[in-house]
Amino acid sequence: MIEGIILSCYATKAKTAYVYLRYEYPTCLDRMQAALDECYAAGYLGQNILGSEFSLDVCMHRGAAAYICGEETGLIESLEGKRAWPRIKPPFPAVEGVFRKPTVVNNIETVACVTHIVNRGADWFKSIGVPADPNNPRDPGSYGPKLYCLSGHVNKPGCYEAPLGITCRQLIDEYGGGVWKGRKAKAAIPGGISMGLFTEKELDTPLDFAGPGRVGCLGLGTAAVVVLDETVSIVDFLHNSCRFFQHESCGQCTPCREGTRWALEMLERIKAGKGRLKDLDLLLEIGDSIGIIPGTTICGLADGAAWPIKNAIRKFRGEFEEYIKRTNPQGYAVTHAVKALPILAAH
């Protein structure tokens, strides 16, 4: 990874690199700093590296790392010691980024591949993964290996490296040892909660950059796959999702700030046995109306908040309707406005 950073900085003529790390990972910080100290001692970092005219400093930076820091300009704001509010673009970071200097933001997993590509060549790297679809000019292909984080209701959760393009079912069965306790899968999150949901019938979808989008998901995301077994309530899943995104919204954009709040309030009311069938259409309206994709927000957090709503209700609508009718038999069909329940501070 450090070698990949050095090569990338040399290629882009960067003189400083920052490795942004969540504050909660002290062991990772200690190991990374020890490795950087070794590189400085060996002359691989610092001034005039190996007698050349190239100089580079790599700095570890511990940040509070809210979810919004997954947006590159929000991360830059946090790195500069400010509140992690995404910036309006343009200017883009490559023009004006950290401390108003041109900046390239990359995932650590990306720079870790640089050394292997330089040593073995682009053709070797492209031999791994999925080639571009010749019938889709917008598909650049999904090349190389991927770190898939598998968790949830599987026998062997963990982080597995595999070629891009394995199916979700392969990851669960061949790497994760199958669904735990002899149960069946009900759904799976393909790449972090913001990507939406696979149904059980969609588990044969390839986990590459194009695959999840073919079944209505936002994308591959972080490739953090979470498996939900047949006992999980999708209503509970969506309530938890909405609670998370309402908490993580930075509040800068009105559609995201208000949309995540109203979605949570409706889910709170449904969970309390006061839901209406009409609420499902209102939730879908919120999901379809917030985010970068409809062009209403600065960053993509709202899209991430919307996709679990859209996928859960459209793919499991029968379960939501059954829940609402069962828990509110007298009022599930009403269409007039009803009072929102207070959201407890603990949420």
Buried (B, 14 or more C-beta within 10 A) or exposed (E): BBBBBBBBBEEEEBEBBBBBBBEEEEEBBEEBBEEBEEBEEEEBBBEEBEEEEBEBBBEBEBBEBBBBBBBBBBBBBBBEEEEBBBBEEEEBBEEBBBEEEBBBBBEBBEBBBBBBBBEEEEEEBBEBBBEBEEEEEEBEBBBBBBBBBBBBBBEEBEEBEBBBBBBBBBBBBEBBBBBBEEBEBBBBBBBBBBBBBBBBEBBEBBBBBBBBBEBBBBBBBBBBBBBBBEEBBBBEBBBEBBBBBBEBBBEBBEBBBBBBBBBBBBBBBBBEBBBBBBBBEEBBEBBEEBBBBEEBBBBBBBBBBBBBBBBBBBBBBEBBBEBBEEBBEEBBEEEEEBEBBEBEEEE
